[in-house]
Amino acid sequence: MCLRQSVAFVGAENERRFNRYGMALIGLVTYGDYGIVIVTAHQVIEDIPGETISVRPNRKDGSSDTRKVVKISVITFKDLAIDLCFAGYH
């Protein structure tokens, strides 16, 4: 998998544009119902307004598409010093 396929922008989207707040890595895990997940800084998710985050990966051909993830599904660490979180990406 090339690097361009394994990173994505994370932000908020409205009718007119995508507002980027940070970056995320796309990975594969085997845990419960999870398969493909995004990994990003917890502070990035907290900064995004609303109940959903938008994830926009770039494709090899230069195109992109945006998918919504509900914030409540984000998994964080109990130790707040670990600024990472995971979210299912379908």
HTML snippet that shows the backbone in 3Dmol.js (N, CA, C, O; Angstrom):
<script src="https://3Dmol.org/build/3Dmol-min.js"></script>
<div id="view" style="width:600px;height:400px;position:relative"></div>
<script>
const pdb = `
ATOM      1  N   MET A   1       0.858  -1.173   0.000  1.00  0.00           N
ATOM      2  CA  MET A   1       0.000   0.000   0.000  1.00  0.00           C
ATOM      3  C   MET A   1       0.904   1.236   0.000  1.00  0.00           C
ATOM      4  O   MET A   1       1.772   1.370   0.863  1.00  0.00           O
ATOM      5  N   CYS A   2       0.708   2.114  -0.938  1.00  0.00           N
ATOM      6  CA  CYS A   2       1.531   3.312  -0.984  1.00  0.00           C
ATOM      7  C   CYS A   2       1.018   4.339   0.031  1.00  0.00           C
ATOM      8  O   CYS A   2      -0.148   4.304   0.424  1.00  0.00           O
ATOM      9  N   LEU A   3       1.889   5.242   0.445  1.00  0.00           N
ATOM     10  CA  LEU A   3       1.552   6.221   1.472  1.00  0.00           C
ATOM     11  C   LEU A   3       0.342   7.047   1.106  1.00  0.00           C
ATOM     12  O   LEU A   3      -0.466   7.373   1.975  1.00  0.00           O
ATOM     13  N   ARG A   4       0.198   7.391  -0.151  1.00  0.00           N
ATOM     14  CA  ARG A   4      -0.937   8.210  -0.558  1.00  0.00           C
ATOM     15  C   ARG A   4      -2.269   7.524  -0.282  1.00  0.00           C
ATOM     16  O   ARG A   4      -3.279   8.201  -0.092  1.00  0.00           O
ATOM     17  N   GLN A   5      -2.288   6.206  -0.257  1.00  0.00           N
ATOM     18  CA  GLN A   5      -3.520   5.471   0.005  1.00  0.00           C
ATOM     19  C   GLN A   5      -3.779   5.280   1.487  1.00  0.00           C
ATOM     20  O   GLN A   5      -4.871   4.857   1.864  1.00  0.00           O
ATOM     21  N   SER A   6      -2.811   5.578   2.338  1.00  0.00           N
ATOM     22  CA  SER A   6      -2.990   5.265   3.747  1.00  0.00           C
ATOM     23  C   SER A   6      -3.123   6.500   4.633  1.00  0.00           C
ATOM     24  O   SER A   6      -3.134   6.375   5.858  1.00  0.00           O
ATOM     25  N   VAL A   7      -3.224   7.665   4.052  1.00  0.00           N
ATOM     26  CA  VAL A   7      -3.454   8.880   4.835  1.00  0.00           C
ATOM     27  C   VAL A   7      -4.708   9.584   4.330  1.00  0.00           C
ATOM     28  O   VAL A   7      -5.125   9.402   3.186  1.00  0.00           O
ATOM     29  N   ALA A   8      -5.298  10.390   5.208  1.00  0.00           N
ATOM     30  CA  ALA A   8      -6.520  11.107   4.847  1.00  0.00           C
ATOM     31  C   ALA A   8      -6.574  12.421   5.611  1.00  0.00           C
ATOM     32  O   ALA A   8      -5.956  12.564   6.666  1.00  0.00           O
ATOM     33  N   PHE A   9      -7.312  13.369   5.073  1.00  0.00           N
ATOM     34  CA  PHE A   9      -7.601  14.600   5.796  1.00  0.00           C
ATOM     35  C   PHE A   9      -8.798  14.345   6.701  1.00  0.00           C
ATOM     36  O   PHE A   9      -9.698  13.583   6.346  1.00  0.00           O
ATOM     37  N   VAL A  10      -8.810  14.977   7.863  1.00  0.00           N
ATOM     38  CA  VAL A  10      -9.910  14.875   8.809  1.00  0.00           C
ATOM     39  C   VAL A  10     -10.419  16.287   9.059  1.00  0.00           C
ATOM     40  O   VAL A  10      -9.627  17.201   9.287  1.00  0.00           O
ATOM     41  N   GLY A  11     -11.746  16.473   9.019  1.00  0.00           N
ATOM     42  CA  GLY A  11     -12.278  17.808   9.226  1.00  0.00           C
ATOM     43  C   GLY A  11     -13.789  17.837   9.276  1.00  0.00           C
ATOM     44  O   GLY A  11     -14.446  16.869   9.659  1.00  0.00           O
ATOM     45  N   ALA A  12     -14.314  18.975   8.879  1.00  0.00           N
ATOM     46  CA  ALA A  12     -15.759  19.193   8.849  1.00  0.00           C
ATOM     47  C   ALA A  12     -16.142  19.598   7.430  1.00  0.00           C
ATOM     48  O   ALA A  12     -15.402  20.315   6.756  1.00  0.00           O
ATOM     49  N   GLU A  13     -17.301  19.133   6.988  1.00  0.00           N
ATOM     50  CA  GLU A  13     -17.748  19.427   5.630  1.00  0.00           C
ATOM     51  C   GLU A  13     -19.140  20.046   5.669  1.00  0.00           C
ATOM     52  O   GLU A  13     -20.008  19.609   6.424  1.00  0.00           O
ATOM     53  N   ASN A  14     -19.335  21.063   4.850  1.00  0.00           N
ATOM     54  CA  ASN A  14     -20.678  21.614   4.670  1.00  0.00           C
ATOM     55  C   ASN A  14     -21.001  21.591   3.183  1.00  0.00           C
ATOM     56  O   ASN A  14     -20.268  20.979   2.406  1.00  0.00           O
ATOM     57  N   GLU A  15     -22.079  22.242   2.772  1.00  0.00           N
ATOM     58  CA  GLU A  15     -22.506  22.197   1.367  1.00  0.00           C
ATOM     59  C   GLU A  15     -21.461  22.762   0.410  1.00  0.00           C
ATOM     60  O   GLU A  15     -21.396  22.356  -0.750  1.00  0.00           O
ATOM     61  N   ARG A  16     -20.654  23.686   0.886  1.00  0.00           N
ATOM     62  CA  ARG A  16     -19.734  24.387  -0.008  1.00  0.00           C
ATOM     63  C   ARG A  16     -18.294  23.907   0.027  1.00  0.00           C
ATOM     64  O   ARG A  16     -17.586  24.014  -0.974  1.00  0.00           O
ATOM     65  N   ARG A  17     -17.842  23.377   1.169  1.00  0.00           N
ATOM     66  CA  ARG A  17     -16.430  23.031   1.225  1.00  0.00           C
ATOM     67  C   ARG A  17     -16.097  22.071   2.352  1.00  0.00           C
ATOM     68  O   ARG A  17     -16.908  21.814   3.242  1.00  0.00           O
ATOM     69  N   PHE A  18     -14.888  21.553   2.287  1.00  0.00           N
ATOM     70  CA  PHE A  18     -14.315  20.695   3.308  1.00  0.00           C
ATOM     71  C   PHE A  18     -13.309  21.535   4.079  1.00  0.00           C
ATOM     72  O   PHE A  18     -12.389  22.098   3.486  1.00  0.00           O
ATOM     73  N   ASN A  19     -13.472  21.626   5.386  1.00  0.00           N
ATOM     74  CA  ASN A  19     -12.536  22.370   6.239  1.00  0.00           C
ATOM     75  C   ASN A  19     -11.626  21.376   6.943  1.00  0.00           C
ATOM     76  O   ASN A  19     -12.074  20.590   7.777  1.00  0.00           O
ATOM     77  N   ARG A  20     -10.357  21.417   6.603  1.00  0.00           N
ATOM     78  CA  ARG A  20      -9.381  20.473   7.143  1.00  0.00           C
ATOM     79  C   ARG A  20      -8.941  20.901   8.545  1.00  0.00           C
ATOM     80  O   ARG A  20      -8.604  22.063   8.772  1.00  0.00           O
ATOM     81  N   TYR A  21      -8.950  19.950   9.475  1.00  0.00           N
ATOM     82  CA  TYR A  21      -8.486  20.178  10.841  1.00  0.00           C
ATOM     83  C   TYR A  21      -7.207  19.412  11.137  1.00  0.00           C
ATOM     84  O   TYR A  21      -6.456  19.786  12.038  1.00  0.00           O
ATOM     85  N   GLY A  22      -6.951  18.343  10.388  1.00  0.00           N
ATOM     86  CA  GLY A  22      -5.761  17.540  10.624  1.00  0.00           C
ATOM     87  C   GLY A  22      -5.666  16.378   9.654  1.00  0.00           C
ATOM     88  O   GLY A  22      -6.388  16.311   8.660  1.00  0.00           O
ATOM     89  N   MET A  23      -4.761  15.470   9.967  1.00  0.00           N
ATOM     90  CA  MET A  23      -4.516  14.292   9.136  1.00  0.00           C
ATOM     91  C   MET A  23      -4.797  13.037   9.949  1.00  0.00           C
ATOM     92  O   MET A  23      -4.793  13.066  11.179  1.00  0.00           O
ATOM     93  N   ALA A  24      -5.040  11.941   9.251  1.00  0.00           N
ATOM     94  CA  ALA A  24      -5.249  10.644   9.892  1.00  0.00           C
ATOM     95  C   ALA A  24      -4.567   9.559   9.074  1.00  0.00           C
ATOM     96  O   ALA A  24      -4.407   9.688   7.860  1.00  0.00           O
ATOM     97  N   LEU A  25      -4.173   8.505   9.740  1.00  0.00           N
ATOM     98  CA  LEU A  25      -3.682   7.309   9.076  1.00  0.00           C
ATOM     99  C   LEU A  25      -4.844   6.338   8.953  1.00  0.00           C
ATOM    100  O   LEU A  25      -5.708   6.281   9.828  1.00  0.00           O
ATOM    101  N   ILE A  26      -4.867   5.584   7.880  1.00  0.00           N
ATOM    102  CA  ILE A  26      -5.886   4.558   7.694  1.00  0.00           C
ATOM    103  C   ILE A  26      -5.216   3.217   7.914  1.00  0.00           C
ATOM    104  O   ILE A  26      -4.188   2.921   7.305  1.00  0.00           O
ATOM    105  N   GLY A  27      -5.802   2.398   8.793  1.00  0.00           N
ATOM    106  CA  GLY A  27      -5.205   1.112   9.111  1.00  0.00           C
ATOM    107  C   GLY A  27      -6.230   0.004   9.161  1.00  0.00           C
ATOM    108  O   GLY A  27      -7.430   0.242   9.019  1.00  0.00           O
ATOM    109  N   LEU A  28      -5.756  -1.194   9.361  1.00  0.00           N
ATOM    110  CA  LEU A  28      -6.609  -2.371   9.442  1.00  0.00           C
ATOM    111  C   LEU A  28      -6.367  -3.043  10.790  1.00  0.00           C
ATOM    112  O   LEU A  28      -5.225  -3.323  11.153  1.00  0.00           O
ATOM    113  N   VAL A  29      -7.449  -3.300  11.532  1.00  0.00           N
ATOM    114  CA  VAL A  29      -7.338  -3.985  12.819  1.00  0.00           C
ATOM    115  C   VAL A  29      -8.375  -5.105  12.875  1.00  0.00           C
ATOM    116  O   VAL A  29      -9.366  -5.093  12.145  1.00  0.00           O
ATOM    117  N   THR A  30      -8.130  -6.052  13.741  1.00  0.00           N
ATOM    118  CA  THR A  30      -9.112  -7.097  13.993  1.00  0.00           C
ATOM    119  C   THR A  30      -9.534  -6.952  15.444  1.00  0.00           C
ATOM    120  O   THR A  30      -8.821  -7.373  16.355  1.00  0.00           O
ATOM    121  N   TYR A  31     -10.719  -6.343  15.654  1.00  0.00           N
ATOM    122  CA  TYR A  31     -11.230  -6.135  17.003  1.00  0.00           C
ATOM    123  C   TYR A  31     -12.727  -5.901  16.918  1.00  0.00           C
ATOM    124  O   TYR A  31     -13.159  -4.876  16.390  1.00  0.00           O
ATOM    125  N   GLY A  32     -13.514  -6.814  17.419  1.00  0.00           N
ATOM    126  CA  GLY A  32     -14.969  -6.670  17.401  1.00  0.00           C
ATOM    127  C   GLY A  32     -15.491  -6.424  15.994  1.00  0.00           C
ATOM    128  O   GLY A  32     -15.187  -7.177  15.069  1.00  0.00           O
ATOM    129  N   ASP A  33     -16.279  -5.364  15.840  1.00  0.00           N
ATOM    130  CA  ASP A  33     -16.852  -5.009  14.543  1.00  0.00           C
ATOM    131  C   ASP A  33     -15.925  -4.146  13.703  1.00  0.00           C
ATOM    132  O   ASP A  33     -16.256  -3.800  12.570  1.00  0.00           O
ATOM    133  N   TYR A  34     -14.767  -3.797  14.249  1.00  0.00           N
ATOM    134  CA  TYR A  34     -13.860  -2.919  13.517  1.00  0.00           C
ATOM    135  C   TYR A  34     -13.076  -3.697  12.481  1.00  0.00           C
ATOM    136  O   TYR A  34     -12.794  -4.881  12.666  1.00  0.00           O
ATOM    137  N   GLY A  35     -12.733  -3.052  11.421  1.00  0.00           N
ATOM    138  CA  GLY A  35     -11.901  -3.592  10.363  1.00  0.00           C
ATOM    139  C   GLY A  35     -10.955  -2.489   9.947  1.00  0.00           C
ATOM    140  O   GLY A  35      -9.797  -2.454  10.365  1.00  0.00           O
ATOM    141  N   ILE A  36     -11.455  -1.590   9.123  1.00  0.00           N
ATOM    142  CA  ILE A  36     -10.666  -0.435   8.707  1.00  0.00           C
ATOM    143  C   ILE A  36     -10.929   0.695   9.697  1.00  0.00           C
ATOM    144  O   ILE A  36     -12.080   1.009  10.001  1.00  0.00           O
ATOM    145  N   VAL A  37      -9.853   1.303  10.196  1.00  0.00           N
ATOM    146  CA  VAL A  37      -9.976   2.398  11.154  1.00  0.00           C
ATOM    147  C   VAL A  37      -9.132   3.580  10.709  1.00  0.00           C
ATOM    148  O   VAL A  37      -8.212   3.440   9.904  1.00  0.00           O
ATOM    149  N   ILE A  38      -9.464   4.747  11.249  1.00  0.00           N
ATOM    150  CA  ILE A  38      -8.588   5.894  11.102  1.00  0.00           C
ATOM    151  C   ILE A  38      -7.952   6.148  12.462  1.00  0.00           C
ATOM    152  O   ILE A  38      -8.562   5.898  13.502  1.00  0.00           O
ATOM    153  N   VAL A  39      -6.731   6.644  12.444  1.00  0.00           N
ATOM    154  CA  VAL A  39      -5.996   6.984  13.654  1.00  0.00           C
ATOM    155  C   VAL A  39      -5.574   8.441  13.520  1.00  0.00           C
ATOM    156  O   VAL A  39      -4.939   8.823  12.537  1.00  0.00           O
ATOM    157  N   THR A  40      -5.927   9.245  14.503  1.00  0.00           N
ATOM    158  CA  THR A  40      -5.560  10.657  14.475  1.00  0.00           C
ATOM    159  C   THR A  40      -5.375  11.152  15.904  1.00  0.00           C
ATOM    160  O   THR A  40      -5.589  10.402  16.857  1.00  0.00           O
ATOM    161  N   ALA A  41      -4.984  12.396  16.054  1.00  0.00           N
ATOM    162  CA  ALA A  41      -4.841  12.990  17.378  1.00  0.00           C
ATOM    163  C   ALA A  41      -6.227  13.265  17.961  1.00  0.00           C
ATOM    164  O   ALA A  41      -7.115  13.754  17.264  1.00  0.00           O
ATOM    165  N   HIS A  42      -6.401  12.950  19.230  1.00  0.00           N
ATOM    166  CA  HIS A  42      -7.685  13.183  19.895  1.00  0.00           C
ATOM    167  C   HIS A  42      -8.045  14.666  19.864  1.00  0.00           C
ATOM    168  O   HIS A  42      -9.216  15.015  19.711  1.00  0.00           O
ATOM    169  N   GLN A  43      -7.054  15.535  20.006  1.00  0.00           N
ATOM    170  CA  GLN A  43      -7.327  16.977  19.986  1.00  0.00           C
ATOM    171  C   GLN A  43      -7.909  17.431  18.650  1.00  0.00           C
ATOM    172  O   GLN A  43      -8.687  18.384  18.610  1.00  0.00           O
ATOM    173  N   VAL A  44      -7.544  16.769  17.569  1.00  0.00           N
ATOM    174  CA  VAL A  44      -8.106  17.112  16.254  1.00  0.00           C
ATOM    175  C   VAL A  44      -9.604  16.822  16.246  1.00  0.00           C
ATOM    176  O   VAL A  44     -10.394  17.647  15.788  1.00  0.00           O
ATOM    177  N   ILE A  45      -9.996  15.654  16.752  1.00  0.00           N
ATOM    178  CA  ILE A  45     -11.413  15.288  16.797  1.00  0.00           C
ATOM    179  C   ILE A  45     -12.190  16.256  17.686  1.00  0.00           C
ATOM    180  O   ILE A  45     -13.294  16.673  17.337  1.00  0.00           O
ATOM    181  N   GLU A  46     -11.615  16.614  18.833  1.00  0.00           N
ATOM    182  CA  GLU A  46     -12.291  17.534  19.752  1.00  0.00           C
ATOM    183  C   GLU A  46     -12.501  18.911  19.130  1.00  0.00           C
ATOM    184  O   GLU A  46     -13.491  19.578  19.430  1.00  0.00           O
ATOM    185  N   ASP A  47     -11.586  19.343  18.272  1.00  0.00           N
ATOM    186  CA  ASP A  47     -11.678  20.677  17.657  1.00  0.00           C
ATOM    187  C   ASP A  47     -12.746  20.776  16.577  1.00  0.00           C
ATOM    188  O   ASP A  47     -13.201  21.875  16.260  1.00  0.00           O
ATOM    189  N   ILE A  48     -13.149  19.652  16.012  1.00  0.00           N
ATOM    190  CA  ILE A  48     -14.131  19.658  14.921  1.00  0.00           C
ATOM    191  C   ILE A  48     -15.527  19.878  15.510  1.00  0.00           C
ATOM    192  O   ILE A  48     -15.951  19.127  16.389  1.00  0.00           O
ATOM    193  N   PRO A  49     -16.243  20.899  15.035  1.00  0.00           N
ATOM    194  CA  PRO A  49     -17.576  21.158  15.570  1.00  0.00           C
ATOM    195  C   PRO A  49     -18.591  20.108  15.124  1.00  0.00           C
ATOM    196  O   PRO A  49     -18.422  19.473  14.083  1.00  0.00           O
ATOM    197  N   GLY A  50     -19.640  19.934  15.917  1.00  0.00           N
ATOM    198  CA  GLY A  50     -20.721  19.031  15.541  1.00  0.00           C
ATOM    199  C   GLY A  50     -20.531  17.627  16.060  1.00  0.00           C
ATOM    200  O   GLY A  50     -19.603  17.339  16.816  1.00  0.00           O
ATOM    201  N   GLU A  51     -21.442  16.750  15.633  1.00  0.00           N
ATOM    202  CA  GLU A  51     -21.478  15.369  16.108  1.00  0.00           C
ATOM    203  C   GLU A  51     -20.780  14.387  15.175  1.00  0.00           C
ATOM    204  O   GLU A  51     -20.637  13.212  15.512  1.00  0.00           O
ATOM    205  N   THR A  52     -20.344  14.854  14.002  1.00  0.00           N
ATOM    206  CA  THR A  52     -19.663  13.973  13.057  1.00  0.00           C
ATOM    207  C   THR A  52     -18.344  14.594  12.623  1.00  0.00           C
ATOM    208  O   THR A  52     -18.140  15.804  12.722  1.00  0.00           O
ATOM    209  N   ILE A  53     -17.459  13.734  12.142  1.00  0.00           N
ATOM    210  CA  ILE A  53     -16.236  14.204  11.506  1.00  0.00           C
ATOM    211  C   ILE A  53     -16.282  13.724  10.060  1.00  0.00           C
ATOM    212  O   ILE A  53     -16.923  12.721   9.745  1.00  0.00           O
ATOM    213  N   SER A  54     -15.602  14.443   9.202  1.00  0.00           N
ATOM    214  CA  SER A  54     -15.513  14.045   7.799  1.00  0.00           C
ATOM    215  C   SER A  54     -14.101  13.553   7.532  1.00  0.00           C
ATOM    216  O   SER A  54     -13.130  14.173   7.966  1.00  0.00           O
ATOM    217  N   VAL A  55     -13.985  12.445   6.821  1.00  0.00           N
ATOM    218  CA  VAL A  55     -12.696  11.859   6.478  1.00  0.00           C
ATOM    219  C   VAL A  55     -12.581  11.862   4.963  1.00  0.00           C
ATOM    220  O   VAL A  55     -13.448  11.337   4.264  1.00  0.00           O
ATOM    221  N   ARG A  56     -11.500  12.460   4.456  1.00  0.00           N
ATOM    222  CA  ARG A  56     -11.329  12.571   3.001  1.00  0.00           C
ATOM    223  C   ARG A  56      -9.981  12.011   2.567  1.00  0.00           C
ATOM    224  O   ARG A  56      -8.970  12.711   2.626  1.00  0.00           O
ATOM    225  N   PRO A  57      -9.959  10.749   2.132  1.00  0.00           N
ATOM    226  CA  PRO A  57      -8.713  10.186   1.597  1.00  0.00           C
ATOM    227  C   PRO A  57      -8.491  10.634   0.159  1.00  0.00           C
ATOM    228  O   PRO A  57      -9.444  10.879  -0.581  1.00  0.00           O
ATOM    229  N   ASN A  58      -7.239  10.738  -0.223  1.00  0.00           N
ATOM    230  CA  ASN A  58      -6.899  11.030  -1.617  1.00  0.00           C
ATOM    231  C   ASN A  58      -6.587   9.718  -2.312  1.00  0.00           C
ATOM    232  O   ASN A  58      -5.941   8.840  -1.741  1.00  0.00           O
ATOM    233  N   ARG A  59      -7.044   9.592  -3.534  1.00  0.00           N
ATOM    234  CA  ARG A  59      -6.826   8.370  -4.303  1.00  0.00           C
ATOM    235  C   ARG A  59      -5.630   8.533  -5.231  1.00  0.00           C
ATOM    236  O   ARG A  59      -5.173   9.645  -5.492  1.00  0.00           O
ATOM    237  N   LYS A  60      -5.139   7.413  -5.720  1.00  0.00           N
ATOM    238  CA  LYS A  60      -3.989   7.427  -6.624  1.00  0.00           C
ATOM    239  C   LYS A  60      -4.228   8.297  -7.857  1.00  0.00           C
ATOM    240  O   LYS A  60      -3.313   8.962  -8.342  1.00  0.00           O
ATOM    241  N   ASP A  61      -5.471   8.289  -8.362  1.00  0.00           N
ATOM    242  CA  ASP A  61      -5.769   9.052  -9.571  1.00  0.00           C
ATOM    243  C   ASP A  61      -5.968  10.538  -9.297  1.00  0.00           C
ATOM    244  O   ASP A  61      -6.261  11.306 -10.214  1.00  0.00           O
ATOM    245  N   GLY A  62      -5.808  10.952  -8.023  1.00  0.00           N
ATOM    246  CA  GLY A  62      -5.943  12.364  -7.681  1.00  0.00           C
ATOM    247  C   GLY A  62      -7.329  12.757  -7.200  1.00  0.00           C
ATOM    248  O   GLY A  62      -7.512  13.866  -6.699  1.00  0.00           O
ATOM    249  N   SER A  63      -8.310  11.873  -7.340  1.00  0.00           N
ATOM    250  CA  SER A  63      -9.661  12.176  -6.879  1.00  0.00           C
ATOM    251  C   SER A  63      -9.770  11.912  -5.376  1.00  0.00           C
ATOM    252  O   SER A  63      -8.853  11.362  -4.766  1.00  0.00           O
ATOM    253  N   SER A  64     -10.879  12.303  -4.797  1.00  0.00           N
ATOM    254  CA  SER A  64     -11.119  12.043  -3.376  1.00  0.00           C
ATOM    255  C   SER A  64     -12.618  11.907  -3.141  1.00  0.00           C
ATOM    256  O   SER A  64     -13.426  12.319  -3.974  1.00  0.00           O
ATOM    257  N   ASP A  65     -12.976  11.335  -2.018  1.00  0.00           N
ATOM    258  CA  ASP A  65     -14.372  11.317  -1.606  1.00  0.00           C
ATOM    259  C   ASP A  65     -14.392  11.486  -0.092  1.00  0.00           C
ATOM    260  O   ASP A  65     -13.398  11.210   0.578  1.00  0.00           O
ATOM    261  N   THR A  66     -15.498  11.929   0.435  1.00  0.00           N
ATOM    262  CA  THR A  66     -15.604  12.212   1.865  1.00  0.00           C
ATOM    263  C   THR A  66     -16.610  11.265   2.506  1.00  0.00           C
ATOM    264  O   THR A  66     -17.688  11.025   1.961  1.00  0.00           O
ATOM    265  N   ARG A  67     -16.249  10.736   3.658  1.00  0.00           N
ATOM    266  CA  ARG A  67     -17.143   9.884   4.429  1.00  0.00           C
ATOM    267  C   ARG A  67     -17.301  10.468   5.823  1.00  0.00           C
ATOM    268  O   ARG A  67     -16.372  11.061   6.371  1.00  0.00           O
ATOM    269  N   LYS A  68     -18.481  10.294   6.383  1.00  0.00           N
ATOM    270  CA  LYS A  68     -18.790  10.814   7.719  1.00  0.00           C
ATOM    271  C   LYS A  68     -18.600   9.723   8.769  1.00  0.00           C
ATOM    272  O   LYS A  68     -18.923   8.558   8.537  1.00  0.00           O
ATOM    273  N   VAL A  69     -18.070  10.119   9.928  1.00  0.00           N
ATOM    274  CA  VAL A  69     -17.909   9.230  11.066  1.00  0.00           C
ATOM    275  C   VAL A  69     -18.544   9.927  12.267  1.00  0.00           C
ATOM    276  O   VAL A  69     -18.258  11.094  12.532  1.00  0.00           O
ATOM    277  N   VAL A  70     -19.402   9.218  12.986  1.00  0.00           N
ATOM    278  CA  VAL A  70     -20.042   9.784  14.167  1.00  0.00           C
ATOM    279  C   VAL A  70     -19.016   9.851  15.295  1.00  0.00           C
ATOM    280  O   VAL A  70     -18.331   8.868  15.578  1.00  0.00           O
ATOM    281  N   LYS A  71     -18.912  11.016  15.938  1.00  0.00           N
ATOM    282  CA  LYS A  71     -17.909  11.201  16.986  1.00  0.00           C
ATOM    283  C   LYS A  71     -18.066  10.235  18.152  1.00  0.00           C
ATOM    284  O   LYS A  71     -17.079   9.856  18.782  1.00  0.00           O
ATOM    285  N   ILE A  72     -19.292   9.837  18.441  1.00  0.00           N
ATOM    286  CA  ILE A  72     -19.516   8.957  19.590  1.00  0.00           C
ATOM    287  C   ILE A  72     -18.843   7.601  19.409  1.00  0.00           C
ATOM    288  O   ILE A  72     -18.607   6.898  20.392  1.00  0.00           O
ATOM    289  N   SER A  73     -18.529   7.219  18.174  1.00  0.00           N
ATOM    290  CA  SER A  73     -17.889   5.931  17.910  1.00  0.00           C
ATOM    291  C   SER A  73     -16.368   5.982  18.050  1.00  0.00           C
ATOM    292  O   SER A  73     -15.697   4.968  17.857  1.00  0.00           O
ATOM    293  N   VAL A  74     -15.819   7.147  18.383  1.00  0.00           N
ATOM    294  CA  VAL A  74     -14.370   7.308  18.497  1.00  0.00           C
ATOM    295  C   VAL A  74     -13.875   6.663  19.796  1.00  0.00           C
ATOM    296  O   VAL A  74     -14.454   6.872  20.861  1.00  0.00           O
ATOM    297  N   ILE A  75     -12.812   5.888  19.696  1.00  0.00           N
ATOM    298  CA  ILE A  75     -12.204   5.235  20.859  1.00  0.00           C
ATOM    299  C   ILE A  75     -10.979   6.038  21.275  1.00  0.00           C
ATOM    300  O   ILE A  75     -10.111   6.331  20.453  1.00  0.00           O
ATOM    301  N   THR A  76     -10.912   6.391  22.552  1.00  0.00           N
ATOM    302  CA  THR A  76      -9.781   7.160  23.078  1.00  0.00           C
ATOM    303  C   THR A  76      -9.114   6.383  24.207  1.00  0.00           C
ATOM    304  O   THR A  76      -9.618   5.349  24.646  1.00  0.00           O
ATOM    305  N   PHE A  77      -7.988   6.887  24.665  1.00  0.00           N
ATOM    306  CA  PHE A  77      -7.283   6.291  25.791  1.00  0.00           C
ATOM    307  C   PHE A  77      -7.742   6.945  27.089  1.00  0.00           C
ATOM    308  O   PHE A  77      -8.060   8.135  27.102  1.00  0.00           O
ATOM    309  N   LYS A  78      -7.780   6.184  28.177  1.00  0.00           N
ATOM    310  CA  LYS A  78      -8.122   6.753  29.484  1.00  0.00           C
ATOM    311  C   LYS A  78      -7.066   7.754  29.931  1.00  0.00           C
ATOM    312  O   LYS A  78      -7.385   8.764  30.557  1.00  0.00           O
ATOM    313  N   ASP A  79      -5.806   7.471  29.608  1.00  0.00           N
ATOM    314  CA  ASP A  79      -4.704   8.369  29.939  1.00  0.00           C
ATOM    315  C   ASP A  79      -4.717   9.518  28.925  1.00  0.00           C
ATOM    316  O   ASP A  79      -4.353   9.329  27.764  1.00  0.00           O
ATOM    317  N   LEU A  80      -5.135  10.695  29.361  1.00  0.00           N
ATOM    318  CA  LEU A  80      -5.274  11.839  28.449  1.00  0.00           C
ATOM    319  C   LEU A  80      -3.938  12.330  27.892  1.00  0.00           C
ATOM    320  O   LEU A  80      -3.917  13.122  26.950  1.00  0.00           O
ATOM    321  N   ALA A  81      -2.834  11.873  28.457  1.00  0.00           N
ATOM    322  CA  ALA A  81      -1.521  12.230  27.926  1.00  0.00           C
ATOM    323  C   ALA A  81      -1.267  11.547  26.576  1.00  0.00           C
ATOM    324  O   ALA A  81      -0.397  11.968  25.814  1.00  0.00           O
ATOM    325  N   ILE A  82      -2.035  10.490  26.289  1.00  0.00           N
ATOM    326  CA  ILE A  82      -1.927   9.804  24.992  1.00  0.00           C
ATOM    327  C   ILE A  82      -2.940  10.454  24.063  1.00  0.00           C
ATOM    328  O   ILE A  82      -4.138  10.190  24.153  1.00  0.00           O
ATOM    329  N   ASP A  83      -2.458  11.295  23.181  1.00  0.00           N
ATOM    330  CA  ASP A  83      -3.323  12.106  22.316  1.00  0.00           C
ATOM    331  C   ASP A  83      -3.626  11.390  20.997  1.00  0.00           C
ATOM    332  O   ASP A  83      -3.422  11.945  19.918  1.00  0.00           O
ATOM    333  N   LEU A  84      -4.112  10.159  21.099  1.00  0.00           N
ATOM    334  CA  LEU A  84      -4.503   9.393  19.918  1.00  0.00           C
ATOM    335  C   LEU A  84      -5.925   8.909  20.075  1.00  0.00           C
ATOM    336  O   LEU A  84      -6.414   8.730  21.191  1.00  0.00           O
ATOM    337  N   CYS A  85      -6.585   8.700  18.956  1.00  0.00           N
ATOM    338  CA  CYS A  85      -7.901   8.086  18.991  1.00  0.00           C
ATOM    339  C   CYS A  85      -8.095   7.276  17.716  1.00  0.00           C
ATOM    340  O   CYS A  85      -7.398   7.466  16.719  1.00  0.00           O
ATOM    341  N   PHE A  86      -9.056   6.373  17.778  1.00  0.00           N
ATOM    342  CA  PHE A  86      -9.353   5.469  16.668  1.00  0.00           C
ATOM    343  C   PHE A  86     -10.837   5.582  16.349  1.00  0.00           C
ATOM    344  O   PHE A  86     -11.653   5.782  17.249  1.00  0.00           O
ATOM    345  N   ALA A  87     -11.183   5.458  15.104  1.00  0.00           N
ATOM    346  CA  ALA A  87     -12.588   5.479  14.706  1.00  0.00           C
ATOM    347  C   ALA A  87     -12.782   4.509  13.552  1.00  0.00           C
ATOM    348  O   ALA A  87     -11.939   4.413  12.661  1.00  0.00           O
ATOM    349  N   GLY A  88     -13.904   3.786  13.576  1.00  0.00           N
ATOM    350  CA  GLY A  88     -14.229   2.886  12.481  1.00  0.00           C
ATOM    351  C   GLY A  88     -14.441   3.675  11.192  1.00  0.00           C
ATOM    352  O   GLY A  88     -15.004   4.770  11.210  1.00  0.00           O
ATOM    353  N   TYR A  89     -13.991   3.119  10.093  1.00  0.00           N
ATOM    354  CA  TYR A  89     -14.075   3.785   8.788  1.00  0.00           C
ATOM    355  C   TYR A  89     -14.634   2.805   7.795  1.00  0.00           C
ATOM    356  O   TYR A  89     -13.950   1.859   7.405  1.00  0.00           O
ATOM    357  N   HIS A  90     -15.865   3.010   7.376  1.00  0.00           N
ATOM    358  CA  HIS A  90     -16.533   2.062   6.470  1.00  0.00           C
ATOM    359  C   HIS A  90     -16.718   2.674   5.110  1.00  0.00           C
ATOM    360  O   HIS A  90     -17.261   2.030   4.213  1.00  0.00           O
TER     361      HIS A  90
END
`;
const viewer = $3Dmol.createViewer("view");
viewer.addModel(pdb, "pdb");
viewer.setStyle({}, {cartoon: {color: "spectrum"}});
viewer.zoomTo();
viewer.render();
</script>
